[in-house]
Amino acid sequence: MPGMPERRTHDYVRNGLTTLFAAFDVATGEVISALHRRHRASEFKKFLIRIDKEVPAHLEVHLICDNYGTHKTPAIRTWLSKHPRFHMHFTPTGSSWINQVERWFGFLADQMIRRGAHKNVQALEADIRRWVKNWNEDPKPFIWTKSAEEILDSLARFCRRISGAGH
């Protein structure tokens, strides 16, 4: 109810896990996704193949990825060398906020996963697939609302504020 704190139990039980790979089109907000039970290079390669099939062949594909080892294996580098329209860009450690798909993952977590009760992995995966389908029916790109100068000014103010902490 409004004004009441949310209640959660202390006895959370994990009933398995799944890996969600997602590619967020920054122009349209559409998402290409794939669920796998493991997060290895072989699953990531399957996801790249899916992207290759779904993105029109005349378009370049720029992938913004974190520095997870799966994204940099020899098998992935070999696949990328045979698909020159794919360009990998890696975010610096601690800078996931730069990657817009991370914001999308946040929406998914806030709107479906955190409050969900999933009895098993299959139920979780079905809910994720349904949520992604609903998202793609009315996708929304994210719009930066501040200029680079405003962001840097805000960061500088923050740095000045914390630099004197504890003195």
PyMOL commands that set and color helices and strands:
alter all, ss='L'
color gray80, all
select helices_A, chain A and resi 41-54+69-72+74-81+96-98+100-113+121-137+148-163
alter helices_A, ss='H'
color red, helices_A
select strands_A, chain A and resi 19-24+31-36+61-65+86-90
alter strands_A, ss='S'
color yellow, strands_A
deselect
rebuild
show_as cartoon
